[in-house]
Amino acid sequence: MKKEGEVRVIWKSFRKFALRKEEWQMKLIVMTKSTFFVEEDKILASLFEEGLENLHLYKPGSEPMYSERLLTLLPEEYYKCITVHDHFYLKEEFRLRGIHLDQVTDDVPQGYKGKVSRTCRKLEDLKEAKRNSDYVFLQNIFDSQTNPLDRQSFTDDELRSASRQGLIDRNVYALGGMNIDNVRKVKDYGFGGVVICGDLWNRFNIHSQTDFKELIAHFRKLRKAVS
């Protein structure tokens, strides 16, 4: 009987550890290219098949009909994994995951009920932004790989200080220049997730390629690095 009791105690401890590890596992978000392209629906479907749980549909300045068309080309089972940055009516029409506000000062649309995320560009805005969001992007952690004008916004000391103060936590995701080589550093800062864009899409030439095996293989490596 004593041994059985000891086994139960050990098992309970193991379960607590496993649950705690699961709770703190970093999230991996992929943001779309800012423009539409021919193979996009096929690549996105493949990413979902590989386990992508949250895609941010980011097409600034585009007409809503193009986003609608892209969504209709994707299997409906993946709609619940997509967050939109504009044309928020798409969230209800396609039963998407949620909406994202690109400015920390933007208001949630009147009457909207559902998941909300937003982008912060100042550490001092994080506390309020987290209070009104399910999660927050902090930009730019490193120099952007797609836009040379988006430069690193914070020093190493500033990020570590923000982490100690509890401003950076599991509800804050690192955006800007994120790649497979700096995921470990972002983990050390205490971010709850990473937002990948250029590191993935730069592996596929939308003008000359149709084979996207390299992109998918890199996504697998990113998932492993984050976990």
C-alpha positions as CSV (number, residue, x, y, z in Angstrom):
1,M,0.0,0.0,0.0
2,K,2.8,2.3,0.8
3,K,4.4,1.8,-2.6
4,E,1.0,2.5,-4.3
5,G,0.8,5.7,-2.4
6,E,4.3,6.8,-3.4
7,V,3.5,6.0,-7.0
8,R,0.4,8.2,-6.8
9,V,2.4,11.1,-5.3
10,I,5.0,10.8,-8.1
11,W,2.4,10.6,-10.8
12,K,0.6,13.7,-9.5
13,S,3.9,15.6,-9.4
14,F,4.7,14.5,-13.0
15,R,1.2,15.7,-14.2
16,K,1.7,19.1,-12.5
17,F,5.1,19.5,-14.2
18,A,3.7,18.4,-17.6
19,L,0.8,20.8,-17.3
20,R,3.0,23.7,-16.3
21,K,5.4,23.0,-19.2
22,E,2.4,22.9,-21.6
23,E,1.1,26.2,-20.2
24,W,4.4,27.9,-20.8
25,Q,5.1,26.5,-24.3
26,M,5.8,29.4,-26.6
27,K,3.3,30.1,-29.4
28,L,4.3,30.3,-33.0
29,I,2.4,32.8,-35.1
30,V,2.9,33.2,-38.9
31,M,2.0,36.5,-40.5
32,T,1.1,36.4,-44.2
33,K,3.0,38.4,-46.9
34,S,1.6,41.8,-47.3
35,T,0.6,41.0,-50.9
36,F,-1.4,38.2,-52.5
37,F,0.2,35.7,-54.8
38,V,-0.8,32.6,-56.9
39,E,0.4,29.8,-54.6
40,E,-0.6,31.4,-51.4
41,D,-3.7,29.2,-50.6
42,K,-1.7,26.0,-51.2
43,I,1.1,27.1,-49.0
44,L,-1.2,28.2,-46.2
45,A,-3.2,25.0,-46.3
46,S,0.1,23.0,-46.1
47,L,1.2,25.1,-43.1
48,F,-2.1,24.3,-41.3
49,E,-1.6,20.6,-42.1
50,E,1.9,20.9,-40.5
51,G,0.3,22.2,-37.3
52,L,0.1,26.0,-37.6
53,E,-2.4,27.1,-35.0
54,N,-2.6,30.9,-35.6
55,L,-2.2,32.7,-38.9
56,H,-2.4,36.4,-39.1
57,L,-4.0,37.6,-42.4
58,Y,-2.2,40.8,-43.0
59,K,-2.8,42.5,-46.3
60,P,-2.6,46.3,-45.7
61,G,-4.4,48.5,-48.2
62,S,-6.0,45.6,-50.0
63,E,-9.6,45.3,-51.2
64,P,-11.7,43.0,-49.0
65,M,-12.7,40.9,-52.1
66,Y,-9.2,39.5,-52.3
67,S,-9.1,38.4,-48.7
68,E,-12.6,36.8,-49.2
69,R,-11.3,34.9,-52.3
70,L,-8.2,33.6,-50.4
71,L,-10.4,32.4,-47.5
72,T,-12.8,30.6,-49.8
73,L,-9.8,28.7,-51.3
74,L,-8.9,27.3,-47.9
75,P,-10.5,24.4,-46.2
76,E,-13.2,25.6,-43.7
77,E,-11.7,23.6,-40.9
78,Y,-8.8,26.1,-40.7
79,Y,-10.9,29.2,-40.4
80,K,-10.7,28.9,-36.6
81,C,-6.9,29.4,-36.9
82,I,-7.0,32.7,-38.7
83,T,-6.8,36.2,-37.3
84,V,-7.6,39.2,-39.5
85,H,-5.9,42.7,-39.4
86,D,-8.6,44.5,-41.3
87,H,-12.0,44.0,-42.9
88,F,-13.2,42.8,-39.5
89,Y,-16.6,41.6,-40.8
90,L,-14.6,38.6,-42.2
91,K,-14.3,37.3,-38.6
92,E,-18.0,36.7,-38.3
93,E,-18.6,35.8,-42.0
94,F,-16.0,33.1,-42.0
95,R,-16.1,32.3,-38.2
96,L,-12.4,33.2,-37.9
97,R,-10.3,33.1,-34.7
98,G,-10.3,36.8,-34.0
99,I,-9.2,40.3,-35.0
100,H,-5.9,42.2,-34.6
101,L,-5.6,46.0,-34.1
102,D,-2.4,47.4,-35.6
103,Q,-2.3,50.4,-33.4
104,V,-2.4,50.2,-29.6
105,T,-4.8,53.1,-29.5
106,D,-7.4,51.6,-32.0
107,D,-10.8,50.8,-30.5
108,V,-12.5,47.4,-30.8
109,P,-15.3,47.7,-33.3
110,Q,-18.6,48.5,-31.7
111,G,-20.6,45.4,-30.7
112,Y,-17.7,43.1,-31.4
113,K,-17.3,40.1,-29.1
114,G,-14.4,37.7,-29.6
115,K,-10.6,37.4,-29.4
116,V,-8.7,40.6,-29.8
117,S,-4.9,41.1,-30.2
118,R,-3.0,44.3,-30.9
119,T,0.5,45.7,-31.7
120,C,2.5,47.7,-29.2
121,R,5.6,49.7,-30.2
122,K,6.4,51.1,-26.7
123,L,7.2,49.2,-23.6
124,E,5.2,51.6,-21.5
125,D,2.0,50.7,-23.4
126,L,2.2,47.0,-22.7
127,K,0.4,47.1,-19.3
128,E,-2.7,48.7,-20.6
129,A,-2.6,46.8,-23.9
130,K,-2.5,43.5,-22.2
131,R,-5.5,44.4,-20.0
132,N,-7.6,44.9,-23.2
133,S,-6.2,42.1,-25.3
134,D,-5.9,38.4,-25.4
135,Y,-2.3,38.8,-26.4
136,V,0.0,41.6,-27.7
137,F,2.7,41.9,-30.3
138,L,5.7,44.0,-29.3
139,Q,7.5,45.5,-32.3
140,N,10.4,45.7,-33.3
141,I,12.5,43.3,-31.4
142,F,15.1,43.0,-34.1
143,D,15.7,44.6,-37.5
144,S,13.0,43.6,-40.0
145,Q,13.9,41.1,-42.7
146,T,11.3,42.5,-45.0
147,N,11.2,46.3,-44.4
148,P,14.6,48.0,-44.0
149,L,12.9,51.0,-42.4
150,D,11.8,48.9,-39.4
151,R,14.8,48.8,-37.2
152,Q,15.3,47.3,-33.7
153,S,13.4,49.4,-31.2
154,F,14.8,48.2,-27.8
155,T,18.1,47.5,-26.3
156,D,18.9,44.2,-24.6
157,D,18.9,45.9,-21.2
158,E,15.5,47.5,-21.8
159,L,13.9,44.1,-22.7
160,R,15.4,42.4,-19.7
161,S,14.2,45.1,-17.5
162,A,10.7,44.9,-19.0
163,S,10.8,41.2,-18.3
164,R,11.7,41.6,-14.7
165,Q,8.9,44.1,-14.2
166,G,6.4,41.7,-15.6
167,L,5.7,43.8,-18.7
168,I,6.9,41.0,-21.0
169,D,5.2,37.7,-20.2
170,R,3.4,34.8,-21.8
171,N,0.8,37.2,-23.3
172,V,3.4,39.2,-25.2
173,Y,4.8,38.0,-28.5
174,A,8.0,39.1,-30.2
175,L,7.6,40.7,-33.6
176,G,10.2,42.1,-36.0
177,G,13.2,40.4,-37.4
178,M,12.3,37.1,-35.8
179,N,14.1,34.0,-37.2
180,I,15.1,30.6,-36.2
181,D,18.5,31.9,-34.9
182,N,17.1,34.3,-32.4
183,V,14.2,32.3,-31.0
184,R,16.3,31.2,-28.0
185,K,17.1,34.8,-27.1
186,V,13.5,35.7,-27.2
187,K,12.7,32.8,-24.9
188,D,15.3,34.2,-22.4
189,Y,13.5,37.6,-22.5
190,G,10.3,35.8,-21.3
191,F,8.1,36.3,-24.4
192,G,5.2,34.0,-24.7
193,G,5.5,33.6,-28.5
194,V,7.1,34.7,-31.7
195,V,5.7,36.2,-34.9
196,I,7.4,34.9,-38.0
197,C,7.1,36.6,-41.4
198,G,10.2,37.3,-43.5
199,D,12.2,34.3,-42.2
200,L,9.6,32.0,-43.7
201,W,8.4,33.9,-46.8
202,N,11.9,34.8,-48.0
203,R,12.3,31.1,-48.8
204,F,9.8,31.2,-51.6
205,N,10.0,33.5,-54.7
206,I,6.4,34.3,-55.6
207,H,7.4,35.3,-59.1
208,S,9.4,32.3,-60.2
209,Q,8.7,29.3,-57.9
210,T,5.9,26.8,-57.6
211,D,7.7,24.3,-55.3
212,F,7.4,25.4,-51.7
213,K,9.0,22.3,-50.0
214,E,11.9,24.5,-48.6
215,L,9.4,26.8,-47.0
216,I,7.5,24.0,-45.3
217,A,10.7,22.3,-44.2
218,H,11.8,25.5,-42.5
219,F,8.4,25.8,-40.8
220,R,9.0,22.4,-39.3
221,K,12.3,23.7,-37.9
222,L,10.7,26.8,-36.5
223,R,8.1,24.7,-34.7
224,K,10.8,22.6,-33.2
225,A,12.8,25.6,-32.1
226,V,9.8,27.2,-30.4
227,S,8.8,24.1,-28.6
